[in-house]
């Protein structure tokens, strides 16, 4: 994919250039390995950024020939690799945080370095306000993670223009309601003699099903926030755990109806996310529910199908009502407390702040940047990029944050979620496979387990109460701010 440059909407970061230029050759034709004085180790677990990180590191090494960066892209075993490294105090110099341990616990175990030296007030001021989130990028006033993404993340519906065109369906007719999706999908299947389906899913990836069900469900039960990271399935209006909601039951029954009507690709139950994307691109289905990051995978010729003739729209909901997604900044770069190369690491981080948000994050098209970077239409990494970011802006909102209200909820939530064996996404797959006959009964069983785990977690953390999870002044679909939080005190 062609690499482009973007205009950065700030001036203060020019200070970083002067601070990082010492020792960097200005006109090197090539990097000579004999100049390398320090080698940094870097673990990346984000497949959507692999090629961009690789190119970025080449540029960095050209500007700083005295520093080499060895990047390892982690696969499916990445979490275990992180856990082993934590147990042995052997984390790499720089790494994209894995979801194996909360930030506070990593800090308490002496695994991660405080980054305040990099993030002065002036530098922090160049980032979007919402990225400084407790137990993800910061602990109190201290920064422990360089945020990569803005935190706005949403599932949306991708549509294949080739398939729609084949059946005379215009983009203006892209479904907005469940019934419209069913009718269009049945039409496509019937007119193709059963060879093409309306909707395909990656239901084997239960986490993706969790996401789209929770987000779609807010159009039915808006009081149920969507995070699978923080206080999962907790109703922030009354502090109760709810899984057997109208939304979960109705969505599961609706998708079962699509399956029985030949509107849903039967391979959906076996497909992971990437297989579903490939089938969608190949024209097996007209629609696919995927995250904002999936656009960058679709157009990638190396790691994806290299498909360009698609569009994107919000997911259809029961009655065409809007849905929302929690805004949560969780992906970023961390530094090992045990690094012996702190000065060189700072050089790398400064260089990333100056160049990485344009070349890596915006360049990938996978997410909106944590830094205030504007991407013009002509400089977008692919034509649909700004359509995706528009949907992100419409659907992603700030919701109440228990971590900010009471830092001790971090441990309680970890205990609560560690006691959960059920996944709504996994239950959906079981229902579509015929392994579950009564989704409501299964959801009630899961809810009983979750309630017990939640109550046990609260009882086991003396500084935490159910009140920490009740936000009477929260209005769903409206951003919940720090000022709103302070009103509760």
ChimeraX attribute file (.defattr): number of C-alpha atoms within 10 A of each C-alpha:
attribute: neighborCount
match mode: 1-to-1
recipient: residues
	/A:1	14
	/A:2	6
	/A:3	14
	/A:4	12
	/A:5	13
	/A:6	19
	/A:7	11
	/A:8	16
	/A:9	13
	/A:10	13
	/A:11	8
	/A:12	12
	/A:13	18
	/A:14	10
	/A:15	13
	/A:16	16
	/A:17	14
	/A:18	9
	/A:19	11
	/A:20	18
	/A:21	14
	/A:22	10
	/A:23	11
	/A:24	16
	/A:25	14
	/A:26	10
	/A:27	8
	/A:28	12
	/A:29	8
	/A:30	10
	/A:31	18
	/A:32	12
	/A:33	12
	/A:34	8
	/A:35	12
	/A:36	15
	/A:37	10
	/A:38	14
	/A:39	15
	/A:40	19
	/A:41	18
	/A:42	19
	/A:43	22
	/A:44	21
	/A:45	20
	/A:46	15
	/A:47	14
	/A:48	22
	/A:49	19
	/A:50	19
	/A:51	17
	/A:52	20
	/A:53	22
	/A:54	17
	/A:55	13
	/A:56	18
	/A:57	19
	/A:58	16
	/A:59	15
	/A:60	21
	/A:61	20
	/A:62	21
	/A:63	21
	/A:64	25
	/A:65	23
	/A:66	20
	/A:67	22
	/A:68	22
	/A:69	20
	/A:70	12
	/A:71	18
	/A:72	15
	/A:73	15
	/A:74	16
	/A:75	12
	/A:76	8
	/A:77	9
	/A:78	17
	/A:79	17
	/A:80	12
	/A:81	15
	/A:82	22
	/A:83	17
	/A:84	13
	/A:85	14
	/A:86	19
	/A:87	12
	/A:88	9
	/A:89	15
	/A:90	16
	/A:91	25
	/A:92	22
	/A:93	24
	/A:94	23
	/A:95	21
	/A:96	20
	/A:97	23
	/A:98	20
	/A:99	14
	/A:100	13
	/A:101	14
	/A:102	16
	/A:103	24
	/A:104	19
	/A:105	14
	/A:106	17
	/A:107	16
	/A:108	9
	/A:109	13
	/A:110	14
	/A:111	21
	/A:112	23
	/A:113	19
	/A:114	18
	/A:115	18
	/A:116	15
	/A:117	10
	/A:118	18
	/A:119	19
	/A:120	11
	/A:121	10
	/A:122	11
	/A:123	16
	/A:124	16
	/A:125	14
	/A:126	18
	/A:127	19
	/A:128	16
	/A:129	13
	/A:130	16
	/A:131	25
	/A:132	26
	/A:133	20
	/A:134	23
	/A:135	22
	/A:136	23
	/A:137	23
	/A:138	21
	/A:139	20
	/A:140	12
	/A:141	9
	/A:142	15
	/A:143	25
	/A:144	25
	/A:145	28
	/A:146	25
	/A:147	27
	/A:148	26
	/A:149	23
	/A:150	23
	/A:151	26
	/A:152	26
	/A:153	27
	/A:154	29
	/A:155	28
	/A:156	24
	/A:157	22
	/A:158	28
	/A:159	25
	/A:160	23
	/A:161	19
	/A:162	15
	/A:163	24
	/A:164	22
	/A:165	12
	/A:166	11
	/A:167	13
	/A:168	10
	/A:169	15
	/A:170	10
	/A:171	15
	/A:172	6
	/A:173	12
	/A:174	22
	/A:175	23
	/A:176	19
	/A:177	15
	/A:178	18
	/A:179	17
	/A:180	18
	/A:181	22
	/A:182	23
	/A:183	15
	/A:184	22
	/A:185	25
	/A:186	22
	/A:187	19
	/A:188	27
	/A:189	21
	/A:190	15
	/A:191	12
	/A:192	13
	/A:193	10
	/A:194	14
	/A:195	13
	/A:196	25
	/A:197	28
	/A:198	27
	/A:199	31
	/A:200	25
	/A:201	28
	/A:202	24
	/A:203	24
	/A:204	22
	/A:205	19
	/A:206	19
	/A:207	17
	/A:208	21
	/A:209	25
	/A:210	21
	/A:211	21
	/A:212	22
	/A:213	20
	/A:214	29
	/A:215	30
	/A:216	27
	/A:217	27
	/A:218	23
	/A:219	20
	/A:220	21
	/A:221	18
	/A:222	20
	/A:223	18
	/A:224	24
	/A:225	26
	/A:226	27
	/A:227	19
	/A:228	15
	/A:229	13
	/A:230	19
	/A:231	25
	/A:232	20
	/A:233	24
	/A:234	23
	/A:235	20
	/A:236	25
	/A:237	17
	/A:238	14
	/A:239	18
	/A:240	15
	/A:241	22
	/A:242	19
	/A:243	25
	/A:244	20
	/A:245	17
	/A:246	12
	/A:247	22
	/A:248	26
	/A:249	19
	/A:250	16
	/A:251	21
	/A:252	21
	/A:253	18
	/A:254	16
	/A:255	19
	/A:256	19
	/A:257	15
	/A:258	23
	/A:259	18
	/A:260	12
	/A:261	14
	/A:262	21
	/A:263	28
	/A:264	26
	/A:265	26
	/A:266	18
	/A:267	16
	/A:268	23
	/A:269	22
	/A:270	16
	/A:271	20
	/A:272	17
	/A:273	23
	/A:274	17
	/A:275	18
	/A:276	27
	/A:277	28
	/A:278	18
	/A:279	20
	/A:280	29
	/A:281	28
	/A:282	15
	/A:283	17
	/A:284	20
	/A:285	28
	/A:286	29
	/A:287	32
	/A:288	24
	/A:289	26
	/A:290	24
	/A:291	20
	/A:292	26
	/A:293	19
	/A:294	22
	/A:295	27
	/A:296	23
	/A:297	23
	/A:298	22
	/A:299	21
	/A:300	19
	/A:301	11
	/A:302	10
	/A:303	15
	/A:304	19
	/A:305	19
	/A:306	16
	/A:307	19
	/A:308	16
	/A:309	15
	/A:310	21
	/A:311	19
	/A:312	23
	/A:313	19
	/A:314	23
	/A:315	26
	/A:316	22
	/A:317	23
	/A:318	20
	/A:319	13
	/A:320	16
	/A:321	13
	/A:322	21
	/A:323	23
	/A:324	26
	/A:325	26
	/A:326	23
	/A:327	23
	/A:328	24
	/A:329	22
	/A:330	26
	/A:331	22
	/A:332	19
	/A:333	19
	/A:334	28
	/A:335	26
	/A:336	23
	/A:337	21
	/A:338	16
	/A:339	20
	/A:340	12
	/A:341	14
	/A:342	16
	/A:343	10
	/A:344	20
	/A:345	22
	/A:346	16
	/A:347	20
	/A:348	22
	/A:349	22
	/A:350	21
	/A:351	23
	/A:352	19
	/A:353	21
	/A:354	18
	/A:355	19
	/A:356	23
	/A:357	24
	/A:358	24
	/A:359	19
	/A:360	24
	/A:361	22
	/A:362	28
	/A:363	28
	/A:364	28
	/A:365	27
	/A:366	24
	/A:367	27
	/A:368	28
	/A:369	26
	/A:370	26
	/A:371	27
	/A:372	17
	/A:373	19
	/A:374	16
	/A:375	21
	/A:376	12
	/A:377	13
	/A:378	9
	/A:379	17
	/A:380	19
	/A:381	22
	/A:382	19
	/A:383	15
	/A:384	18
	/A:385	26
	/A:386	17
	/A:387	15
	/A:388	28
	/A:389	19
	/A:390	11
	/A:391	19
	/A:392	24
	/A:393	15
	/A:394	16
	/A:395	22
	/A:396	21
	/A:397	21
	/A:398	20
	/A:399	23
	/A:400	22
	/A:401	23
	/A:402	22
	/A:403	21
	/A:404	18
	/A:405	17
	/A:406	14
	/A:407	18
	/A:408	17
	/A:409	24
	/A:410	22
	/A:411	18
	/A:412	25
	/A:413	23
	/A:414	16
	/A:415	18
	/A:416	22
	/A:417	19
	/A:418	12
	/A:419	16
	/A:420	17
	/A:421	9
	/A:422	15
	/A:423	17
	/A:424	24
	/A:425	23
	/A:426	18
	/A:427	21
	/A:428	28
	/A:429	24
	/A:430	17
	/A:431	20
	/A:432	22
	/A:433	15
	/A:434	11
	/A:435	11
	/A:436	15
	/A:437	12
	/A:438	12
	/A:439	20
	/A:440	19
	/A:441	13
	/A:442	18
	/A:443	21
	/A:444	15
	/A:445	14
	/A:446	20
	/A:447	20
	/A:448	15
	/A:449	16
	/A:450	24
	/A:451	19
	/A:452	14
	/A:453	21
	/A:454	25
	/A:455	16
	/A:456	15
	/A:457	23
	/A:458	20
	/A:459	14
	/A:460	14
	/A:461	15
	/A:462	10
	/A:463	13
	/A:464	20
	/A:465	18
	/A:466	13
	/A:467	11
	/A:468	19
	/A:469	23
	/A:470	19
	/A:471	21
	/A:472	11
	/A:473	14
	/A:474	18
	/A:475	13
	/A:476	20
	/A:477	21
	/A:478	11
	/A:479	16
	/A:480	18
	/A:481	14
	/A:482	13
	/A:483	8
	/A:484	14
	/A:485	17
	/A:486	9
	/A:487	8
	/A:488	11
	/A:489	6
